[in-house]
Amino acid sequence: MNVEEKQDMCRFILDISDQFGTTIVLIEHDMGVVMDISDRVVVLDYGKKIGDGTPDEVRNNQDVINAYLGSGH
């Protein structure tokens, strides 16, 4: 998806959530999208849960950093 399509998709998801007051499960690999529209994030690494919490909590989780950014970051 290009940038405009991603923005449209995010707006649609947020609008549906607001309109119906429902939880939406989103499986996405674009971390910008995930962190921008999620209230809670669960991170899997080879099927094992390594992170769970708010976007800020997950962003600062050392296991998530090691798995996706490398331990040098």
C-alpha positions in Angstrom: 0.0 0.0 0.0 1.2 3.5 -0.7 1.2 6.2 2.0 -2.2 7.6 1.0 -3.8 4.2 1.1 -2.4 3.4 4.5 -3.7 6.7 5.8 -7.2 5.9 4.4 -7.1 2.5 5.9 -6.1 3.9 9.4 -8.9 6.5 9.2 -11.4 3.8 8.3 -10.4 1.6 11.2 -10.5 4.4 13.7 -13.9 5.6 12.3 -15.4 2.1 12.6 -14.0 1.7 16.1 -15.5 5.1 17.2 -18.8 4.6 15.4 -19.5 1.1 16.8 -17.5 1.3 20.0 -16.0 -2.1 19.3 -12.6 -3.7 19.7 -10.7 -4.3 16.4 -7.9 -6.9 16.1 -5.4 -5.7 13.6 -2.5 -7.8 12.4 0.0 -5.5 10.8 3.7 -5.4 10.1 4.0 -1.6 9.5 5.1 -0.5 13.0 4.2 3.1 12.2 0.6 2.1 11.5 0.5 -0.1 14.6 1.9 2.4 17.0 -0.2 5.3 15.6 -3.7 3.7 15.9 -3.4 1.1 18.6 -4.4 1.4 22.3 -2.7 -1.9 23.1 -0.1 -3.9 21.2 0.9 -7.5 21.5 4.2 -8.5 19.8 5.0 -12.0 18.7 8.4 -13.5 17.8 8.2 -16.8 16.1 4.7 -17.4 17.7 5.9 -16.5 21.2 4.5 -13.4 22.9 7.4 -11.1 23.8 5.6 -7.9 24.4 2.2 -6.6 25.6 1.1 -3.2 26.6 0.6 0.4 25.3 2.6 1.4 22.3 5.1 3.3 24.5 5.5 0.2 26.8 6.1 -2.1 23.8 8.4 0.4 22.1 10.6 0.4 25.2 10.4 -3.3 25.9 13.9 -4.8 25.7 12.8 -8.1 24.3 11.0 -6.4 21.5 14.1 -4.2 20.8 16.3 -7.3 20.7 14.0 -9.3 18.4 13.2 -6.5 15.9 16.0 -3.9 16.2 18.9 -6.0 17.3 20.6 -5.8 20.7 22.9 -3.0 19.5 20.1 -0.4 19.6 
